[in-house]
Amino acid sequence: MTAIGIPDSLTQLLPLLLLCCMLPMLMRQPQSSALGISTEMDIWFTGYTPQEAFDAVIKTVDALREKAMSLPPKKSRNPFLRKKGPEAKYVVDQADPPKLYKVSDKNDGPLVFDISEAEGGGTMVKTTFTPRMRSAIQTLKTTMPVRKFVMPQTKEAVCSSCGKPRLPEWQVCPYCGNKYT
């Protein structure tokens, strides 16, 4: 017996019991970017209007949510770690139609869509995601129509030799040396 009345066999088992209780906490993966989860970014241009792009993003996230909710929950061997109800998937953190849509998931991390109107027509979609979401983002990207980039027609004076814009303060083209006429 020890000084406080605990049997010696229990004091020898106490460190092992503590280790068994703390092992699941030590094995857990960090869930936020501040704790080391890496994120990726992708930017693409589409022929959609900003509202159409925003609606397509919402439709894709809703499909991801439905797919995740239809999967059976993971079973834990430890009855104390089992979830009691369905886990919320892809919870909307912020929605500012048609500019910003932020969702987060416990397993897949944050997913941010920043949508803005592109100069010359169309929409630019900038998304930040974790590597686990790469295939879902690629799928969304392929479903949106690609915007054709058209160079705006300018009526500026150009060099007759090289075709570069003519600089009014120069008598000779600084690019090719041709004398302006």
Order of alpha helices (4+ residues) and beta strands (2+ residues): alpha-beta-alpha-beta-beta-beta-beta-alpha
